[in-house]
Amino acid sequence: MGGESNRTGGVRRISPGSGWRDLNLPELWEHRELIYFLVWRDVKVRYKQTLIGAAWSIVQPLFTMLIFTAFFGILAKLPSDNLPYPLFYYAALLPWAYFSGALQQVTNTIVEHQRVVTKVYFPRVILPLSAVLSGLIDFAVATPILIAMMLLYGMRPGFAMLLVPVFLLLAVLTAFAVGLWLSALNAIYRDVRYVVPFLIQCWMFASPVVYPSSLVPERWRVFYGLNPMAGVIEGFRWALLGQGQFPMLAGVSLVTVLIVLLGGVLYFQRMEETIADVVETMSGTVIHVEGLSKRYRVGQREHYRTLRDVLARALAVPVPGLRRISKSGPRNPGSDHVWALDDVSFEVREGEVLGFVGRNGAGKSTILRILSRITRPTKGWAEVRGRVGSLLEVGTGFHPELTGRENIYLNGAILGMKKVEIERKFDEIVAFSEVEKFIDTAVKYYSSGMYVRLAFAVAAHLEPDILLVDEVLAVGDVGFQTKCMGKVGDVARTGRTVLFVSHQMNQLRRLCDRAIWLDAGSIRGIGATHEVVSAYERAMSSGSSAGTGRLAAPRVKACFLRWEIIEPQASEPNVVRCHGPVTIKFVVQVNEPLRDAQHGIGLYDNGRQLVWGTAASRFRLEVGTQELVYKLPMLPLRPAAYTWRVTLFDEARLVDDWEGIPELLIATEPVTHWMDEWSGLLNLPSEFSVLRSQEVGE
């Protein structure tokens, strides 16, 4: 797969790729049954659950023939080489319908089989080959109509009809040659599948489908024959209808097909070495954002003008040229533009929970507004696959005069839920909101907590493929907030994709697989959640004070200057990334000797809960810079930001009381319960085993 596989007896050697490789025909022959079953599957599935089934392969070309005959044969009166136009057109439509259908089928075949391509090895060229061959079934089904039309018009085929398989083979080779290029390119550039319908439409008018090739001037015939389908179509008409001489265009078309086929095989084989990696990287991507930028206008805006103002201005400046000059002045001197997003690019895979961190105004909400199609980007683009549900603001569309029951239906419809879906989930929504007794009361009588609980309950029961959440989990009391977190966690565990904006770092750590740090509209960091969040917290802590330490104060007896982690050594002296012993030092500047010193230390979490503390007493500190060192066997704390508080006394009098800057950041991998309410404060690793009863007895 990743390289060439050479077979010697029963041994296969896997080695790095050697660049351009030829088609391995013996290997294709080994997989001939796979080709058969793929063709069988395509034919069986193509018309599954249709009303008339395979009859569509007759109905479609038949109605197309009638429409084209009416417009091109009767109205436009295009020549048909002395043949009835329906017969003339249908004889060309058969190979063309096969070719165009094969191209549409083969273009997306690698992407459609991405799970197979990334998990099982077989010659990838089998996929476009089977897609091309499956179209022959439709061709065979539609052929009797042509035979019936020939009999109807009194056309008797001659010996030239024996060459029909040759021209059909030329059509198959043409579809296969072009399909190799398209399928390989579409695996890398997904825009290809959107170009193919336009390409087919242009190609049809460049081929003698609705007109004879005799309309092409003689001096251009050779160049016209470079179109392979020109030779195929002319060959079909000559072999079936017996008109004219052997089409020389077929020879030029054959040469063109062989060149395109050779190039397609070589390119596809070269791409096959990396195509699994490319498809696996792009497979499952439900959101692709590329160069996204959004500009807003800020400052003073132009005042609204009435009809009277417009008429007065027109009378005051009657000449249009002078009016334009007068308009060109500084109408809004206070207006300006700001880029809320500036060249943002990222991808989100299916089932991933992605968090966004950043200061207010960094562009987090703007991204969600663009992805939910509330606003459009100024530059760049975003591609979203699947149904999107957004929780950007709870209670959107709630009307105070309506009851809770009525607002559930109204708000659910605004959020994109169907009435049947709302009715099915109604009891769950009411139970989750905890407002059962007041569900038939107008919401204007609800407390603010009841209002937001009901609004969140409606939004939380959406079932989108992609859920966008923007700082809406801090609703209600602590108990309801826990329920909200659990609900979003349940959504994430069901495999849905979630984009989550929050200023609560612990929420992001609990819910998100990855995080993006936005700063002034640009991406400053992207990666694992604990790494990005820790970097953001560290930057915010250092940015909120003068450096990472403290200036010495010469007029006090002593003061703490800074703290840092000595062991384990790391590039970031305030971050713990692994379980194990930790050594921490606090640097103290002593200006006067401390004869009877006492020292206290405490470690607090974000909620100002004391996590750990100790004290030391009856020691001396001489003048100079001193270090107070603590050796801890481990710091088994839940990943988060913590704050040191250290004190220093001399003879029971306070000398210094300092909250350490920067914060201590615990960035170890979580090893406790996956649900936050059961994970606790400590992040202690453990080993679990089950002993059999006889082992317990021993």
Secondary structure, DSSP 8 states (H G I E B T S, - for coil): --S-EEEETTEEEE----SS----HHHHHHTHHHHHHHHHHHHHHHTTT-SSGGGHHHHHHHHHHHHHIIIIIIIS----TTS-HHHHHHHHHHHHHHHHHHHHHHHTHHHHTHHHHHHS-S-TTHHHHHHHHHHHHHHHHHHHHHHHHHHHTT----GGGGGHHHHHHHHHHHHHHHHHHHHHHHHH-TTHHHHHHHHHHHHHHTTTTSS-GGGS-GGGHHHHTTSHHHHHHHHHHHHHH--SS--THHHHHHHHHHHHHHHHHHHHHHHHHHHHHHHHHHTTEEEEEEEEEEEEEES-------HHHHHHHHHHS-SHHHHHHHHTS-S-TT-EEEEEEEEEEEEEETT-EEEEE--TTSSHHHHHHHHTTSS--SEEEEEE-S-EEEESSTTTT--TTSBHHHHHHHHHHHTT--HHHHHHHHHHHHHHHT-GGGTTSBGGGS-HHHHHHHHHHHHHT---SEEEEES----SSHHHHHHHHHHHHHHHHTT-EEEEE-S-HHHHHHH-SEEEEEETTEEEEEEEHHHHHHHHHHHHHHHTTTSSS----TTSSEEEEEEEEEES--SSTTEE-SSS-EEEEEEEEESS-EEEEEEEEEEE-TT--EEEEEEEEEEEE-SEEEEEEEEES---B-SEEEEEEEEEEETTEEEEEEE-SS-EEE-----S-SSHHHH-SB----------HHHHH-
